């Protein structure tokens, strides 16, 4: 065979192989099967937990409106959205799995179930932060916040940064309290005393006494800034705490918001994204 004919044959075979490869790649990208039907990917345990939380958050968004709808939508986004194997439609012979429909009779019941699920989830810090927020928003009064063990909460906050931040928040709360009439100070002073007791529990649990003698001035409103720091710090502690301790922290946060009428709204994602208020 002449050399030129041999080279032409090799070029033809090479082009044919490349063409087949490109055709197969296009078929895979467009979802066309060559030798077997596509199957729904199997999710691992952490992804299953994340997907279940996202589905339940979407159910809450669908059954609510106003601020709660916006908050639940933010939860869905933070969890990565509800995963659908084929968003543009399943290929021939397959079908996207049916998502469960809401089975809750009321929004508070949905929030309570969702909060407990998030606080005990294996889906990571995002789920725990959402659980803290959902738990606080699931109840209508302080009596429904549940009980907590202050030493357990203090143990979760026994690092130097937490001691410093809780003290800063405590000092900021003294600013509005100092401008109130004497007969109006009972609740604000009780809240300051609660944080003092929490600081004692933190230090008793091994935290260094890093309390600043004088806190830096707040950036905006001292009450709002104080709650922002408190909730961020408590949520971070819950994210790092054993699952058995998270409920104590969630109850403590819940009481911070429901025991005091002047408390601002809790952020959707405390400890993850700073409040936009």
N, C-alpha and C positions, 0 to 999 in steps of 0.2 A: 504494500500500500504506500503510495507516495506520501511524503512527510506532510504536505499541505492538506491532503485528504484526511490523514490521521488527526491532525490538529483541529480540522473542521468538525470531525466526529466528536472529539473530546469537548469542544465548545458546545456542540449541540446537547451532549449528555449533561454537561454542567448546567446549561440553561434550563434543561428539563427538570433537573433536580431542584434548582432554585425556584422554578415556577411551581412545582408541586409543594414545596415548603411554604411559599407565599400563599398559595391557595388554602393549605391547611390552616395557616395562621389566621387568614380572613374568616374561615369557617368557625374557628374557635372564638374569635373576637365577636362575631355576630351571633354566637350562641347556637350555631348549627352543629349537630353531632356527626361524627364520622363513623364510629364503630359502636357507640353506646349512648344511651340517653343520659342527659345531665341530671344530676341529683342535687337535692338541697344540701348544702354543706352542713356538717355536724358541728354544733357549737360546744366549746368547752364549758366547764362549770362556771367560771367567772363571767364569760360572755352570756351564758344563760341567765345568770343573776342580773346582769346589766340590762339585758333585753326585757326581762320581766318587770324591772323597775321602770324602764322607759315606757312600756305598754301601760302600766298603771298610772304613771304621770300623765300620759296622753288621755287616759280615761277621765282623770280629774280635770284636765283642761277642757275636755268636751262637755263636762257637766257643770261647768262654772262660767262666770263672766267677770268683767271688771278686773280688779287687781289680782284676784285669785287665778283667773284665766291667764293673765300675763305671767304670774309667778310659776304656774304649772308648766306653761310653755317654755319658760326659762329652764325649768328642771329637765324637760325632755331634751332640750338642746345640749345642756351640760352633760347629760348621760349618753350623748352620741346619737340620739334619735332612735326611732323604732326601726329595726333592721327588717328589710324585705328582700328576699333573695333576688327577685327579678322586678325592680321598680317599674320597668317599662312594659311589664307583662311577661308571664311565664312562657317558655317555648312549648311547642306542640308535645302533648303527652305529659306535661307537668302543670302544677298549679302552685301559686303562692299559698303558704299555710294561712289558715284563718286565724285572725287575732281574737283573743277573748274579748267579750263585750263587758261593759261595766255591770257589776252585780251588787252595787251598794245602793241602799235605799236613800241615804242622805250624803251630802258633801262632807260633814264632819266625820261620819263613819268611814268614808273613803280616805280622808286625810289621816285618821287615826291608824287605820290598817296599813296605809302606805308608809307612815312615819315609822311604825314598829318594824316593818319589813326593811326599810332603808337603814335603820340603826343597827340591825343584826345582819346586814348583807355582807357578802364577801366581794362586793363590787368595788371596794376601795374608798379612798377619802371623799370623792365626790358624793357617793351615796350617803356617807355619814353626815356630811355637811347639809345635804338636802333633808336628811332625817331630823336634824336639829331644828331646822326651819319649819318643816311640816308638823313636827310634834307641837311646837309652840302655837302654830296656826290652827291646829286641830281642836283646840279646847276653847271654850267661851268664858271660862272663869278660872281663878287661881286654884279653887278647890279641886279642879279636874287635872291639875298639873302633876299630881302624884307627889310622892315623898322622895327625898334624897338623903344620902349620908354625906355630911360636909367633909369628913376626913377622906372619903373616897374621891370626892371632887378635888380636894386639896392635893391628894397624892398625884392625880393626873396633871396638876399644875405646879409641880414641885421643881421646875427648872428656873434658872436665873431670869430668863426673859419674861416668863409668865409672872413671877413675883414682881418684877419691875412694872410690867404693863397693868396688872391689877391695881397696884398702888397709884399709878398715874390716873387710871380711871376713877379710883376712889377720891383722889384729890380734886379732879374735875367736877365730881358730883357735889363737892362742898361749895362750889362757886354759886350755883343757883340757890342752894339751901341757905346760904348766908344772906340772901336778899329777900327771903320770905319773912312774913310776920311770924312771931313766935308760935302762935296757935296753929300755923299751917306747916310746921316743920316736922311733925311726928313721922310721917311716912318717909320723907327724904332722909331724915336722920337714921331711921331704921334701916334703910338701904345702905347708907354709909357704914353702919355698924355691922351689917351682914358681910360687906366686903372686908372689913377689918377682921372679922371672924374667919373668913376664907383665907386671908393672908396668914393668920396664925396657923391654920391647918396646912397651908403650903409649906411654911417654914418647919412645922413640926414633922412633916413628911420628908424632910431632908433638903428642902430648898434653901439656898443661900439668901441672906437678908440683903437683897439688892434694891430695897426700896429707896427711891430718891428723896432727899430732904425736901426738895421743891420740884414739882413736876413742870415740864415745859408748858407754855400756854396752849390751849386747844386751838385747832385751826379754824373752827367755825363756832357752832353752838356747843357749849361744854356738855350739856345733857346728851345731845345726839352723838357727839364725838366719844363720850364716855361709853355709851351703849355699843357703839361701833367697835371700840377696842375690846370691851368685855366679851361681846359675842364672837368676835374673830378669835380671841384667845381661847375661849371655852370650846369653840368648834374645833380648833386645831388640836386641843387636848383630847377631845373625843375621837378625832381621826386617828390618834396614836394610841388610844387606850384599848384595853381588852374589851371585847363585846359585852362582858358582864358589867363593866363600869359605865358604858355609854348612856344607859338609861338614867343613871344618877345625874350625869352632866346635863342631859336633855331636860330633866325635871327642874334642875337649878336654873337653867336658861329660861324655861317656861315661867317660873315664878318671878324672875327678874322683869319679865314683860307683863305679867298679869297681876302681880301684887301692887304695882305702882301705876296709877292712871296716866301719868305724864310720860310713860315709856313710848319711844317712837316705834314705828313698824319694824319688824325683824326683816333682815335681808333675805332674799331667796337662796343665796349661796354663801352663808357666813363662813369665813375662813378660807374661801376660794376667791371671791371677787368682792371688793369693797363696795359697800352700799353707795348707790348713786344719789342718795338723799343729801 
